[in-house]
């Protein structure tokens, strides 16, 4: 069903709207949707539909693959006689940091896939570096560099590697970095965008027309039009719609729409505060722990 819908949208885009969708994000609801679009050659020789990846989703692959590596290796001992996980080894906090660095370096090197690839290997080599054997050959040595090792080197100071990982742990992660530093994958991230705007407008539409509730096409169209106008031009756009219908909005209606817009901005500013993000992360971690405890209880029973 999703494959047929995606194909239909692309096939009619030119005839109905005179639009050629040349680039699309990977997420179309079904992995086969993009394959179907390419195989049917919807635009002929006019253009080739290119698939892009959301940077946010690609960034999360680092965490997913490292956690999968932890699960796969489990309690097996590495060549140094210690397991992959544990203190000063591959912990959850370390995985979160590596994931954040991976996303950050992708966003900072949108000029080319080669620069992205080099920056990603900088992360790996940084974790492999020690005071006895520093490996910072790929790190930029400009005067305004933010790499602490290079900055200390320029200032003639001694730098101590405090966040290094054991060689065996780093080598165990090499395959993950090799996959995620693939130029073919990184080329799909050069656009520098995410699917956050799409997810945001979807959320606004679903607040009007819940996706789990069946409605007729008239209700669906009305809810989508209202959500789109509010998302693009704020709630005050409803006032213009009323005027187009020859209905002059009253003072209370105008004040209500303006108040809704102010509240929306305040909520957006509040959600961007660092403290709010920390509270949100704590709640998410708590839910994760509660879910794990429920699973453990079920296994015991």
N, C-alpha and C positions, 0 to 999 in steps of 0.2 A: 504493500500500500504506500509506504513512504517513498519507495523508489519511484513508483508511478507518479506520485504527486510532484516530487522534485523534477522529474523529467518533463512533466507537463508545464511547470512554471518556466523552465528554461526554453521550451519550445515555443511558448506563446509570448515571451518577453519582447521579441522584435516586432511581431505583427501587431500586438496590442499597444505597446508603449515605445516602440522604436528604440529599444535598449538592448545592448549586448552585454551580458554578465561575463566579463573576461576572467575575473578572479573571485574565488569563493573560499570561505573558511572550510576546514575539513569537516566540521560537525554538521551533517545534514540529516541527522536522525538515524541513518543507516549507512554503514560503510559501503554498501553496494550502490548507493545513490550516485556518487561521483563516477564510479565505473560505468554505470548506465548512461550518464550524460556524455562521457567521452566516447563510448562505443557507438552511440547513436549519432555522433558528430552533429549536434544540434544546430550549429552555426555554419556548417560546411567549411569552406576554405577561408571564410571571412576572418575568423580568429580561433585561437585555441584556448579552451577553458583551463585556467591554471588553479591548482589547489594550494591554498595557503594554510599555515598552522597558527593557531592562537598562541602567542608567547606565554600566556599564563598556563595553558595546558601543557606546553612543551616543558616549561620550567618544573612542573609537578612530576614529570617523568623521572627526573633525577631522584626525588624522594621515593617514588614508587619502586624504581629499579634497585636502589640501595636497600630498601626494606625487604624486597624480594630476595636480594642477595643474603641478607641476614637470616631470613627464613630458610633459604636453601642450604646454606652452610651450617646454620644452627650452632650446636655446641662443638662442632669439629675443631680440632686444634690445628693452627697454622704451623708453618715450619719453625716458628720461634717457640712453639710449645704452648701458646696461649690461644684462646678463642678469638673470633673476629670482634665480638662485642665485649663491653666491659669498660672500666675506668680508663680514660686516656686512649680509648680505641673508638670503634664505630658505634657511638651512642645515638639516641634519638635527637639529642640537641645538636650533635655534629652533622647528622643527616639534614636537619632543618637549615643549618648554616650553609652547607654545600648546595642545597637547593636554592637558597636565596642568592648566593654568589653566582650560580649558574644563570639565573634569570637576570640578575644585574648586569653581568658581562654581555649577555645577548643584547640587552637594551642599549648598552654603551658602545656597541660596535656594529651599528646598523649600516655602516658604509660598505662592508663586504663580508661574505661568508668566511673568507680566509682570515680576516681580523677576528671574527667571532671564534673560529676554531682555535686560533693561537691563544686568545684570551681564556678559553675554557681549559686548555692544557696548562695555562699559568696556575689555575686553581689546583690542579693535580700536583704539579711540581712544587707549589708552595707548601702543600701538606706533606710532601716527601722530603722537604728541605730540613736540614739540621745545622747547628752551629759549625759542626765539623765538615759538612758537605752541603753548602747552600746551592740551590738550583733555581736561580732567578734570571737566567739568560733571556727569557722571553719578556720579562717585565720591562716596561718603558722606563727610561732613565732621564726623563725631562726634569727640569728644575721644579716644575709644579706637580710632579708625580705624587700619587697618594699611596704608592707602595712603600711601606715603612722601611723595608730593607734597603731599597734604592735611595730613599730619602736619607737614611742614616749613613749610607755610603758616600753620598754627595757632601754631607756635613762632616765626614771624617769620624763618625761615631760608631760604636759597636752595637750591633743588633743581635738580640737573643731570640731564637725561635721558640716561642711558648706554645704554639698551637699545632705543632707537627704531629703526624701520625706515624706509628711504626711502619717500617718498610713493607712488612708482610701484609699489613692492613691496606696500605696504599696499593700494593700490587694486586690484591684481591679486587679492588675497585677499578682497576685499569680497563677492564672490558666494558664497564658501564660508561666510563668517560669516552672510550673509543666509539661506542655506539652514538652517544649524545653529542659528539663533536664531528659527526659525519657531515660533510659539506652539503650533501643533498637534503638533509633535514634542515640545516641552518639556512639554506637558500629560501626556504618557505617561511622564514621568520624575518626576512629583510624589510618587510613592510612595516614592522614595528608596532602592529596593532594587536588588539585582543578582542574577544567576543563579549566583553563586559557591556558595551552599549546595546548589543543584541539581547543579552540576558536581561538588561534593565527594561527595555521596551516590552519584552515578553512578560515580565513580571507585572507591568502596568496593564497589559491586555488581560492577563489572567485574573487580575483583581476585579475587572469588569465582567469577564466571561470565564469562569473557572474551567480549566481544561478537562476536569473530570465530570463535568455536568454537560449533558447533551442539550443543545439548543438549535433552533432553526437558523437558516442562513441569514434571515433578516436581523435577528438578535445578535448573531455573531458579527455581522457587518457593522451594525450600529456601535457595538462595544469596541470593535477594532478602530473605527473612525474616531470615536471619542478618546480612546487611549492614545492614538497617534497624535491628535491635535494637542492634547494635554502634555504629552512627552516633548513635543517639538516647540510648542508656543505657550506653555503654561496653562493653568486653569482659566485664566482670563480669556483664552481663545473661545470659550463657551459663550462669552458675552457677544462676540462678533457673530457667532452662529445664530444666536437669538435675533440679532438685528437683521441678518440675512433672511430670517423667517418673518420679518416685519413685527417682531416682538421686542419692545424696548425694555431692557432689564431695569429693575428698580434699584434703589440705593442699597438696600440690604443684600441683594444678589451680587452687586458689584463689590461690596465690602467683604462678603463671604468668599468670593473667588480670590480676591487679593490676599485675604488672610490665609487661605489654603496654600497659596504660592509662598508666602513668607514662612509658614510652618514647614513646607517642603525643603526650603533652603536651610532652615535651622537644623532640621534632621540630618541633612547631608553634611553640614559643617560638623555636627556633633559626632557623626559616624566616622569622620576623618581624624578625630582626635586620637593621639597615641594611647591615652588612658582607656578610651572606648575599645580600641583594638585589643588591648591587653585583657580587658574584661571579657570580650568576645572569645578570645583564645582560651582563657581559663574555663569558660562555660563549655567550649567545644572539647577541651581535654577532660573535663569532668564527665561529660556525656560518654566519651570514649572509655573512660575507666569503669563507669557504671555498666556499659554494654559488655565489657570484658568480664566483669564480676558475674553478670547474669549468665554468660556462656559457661563460666567455670562452675557455677552452681548447677546448671543443667547437666554438665558432664559428671559431677559428683553424684547427682541423683540417679 
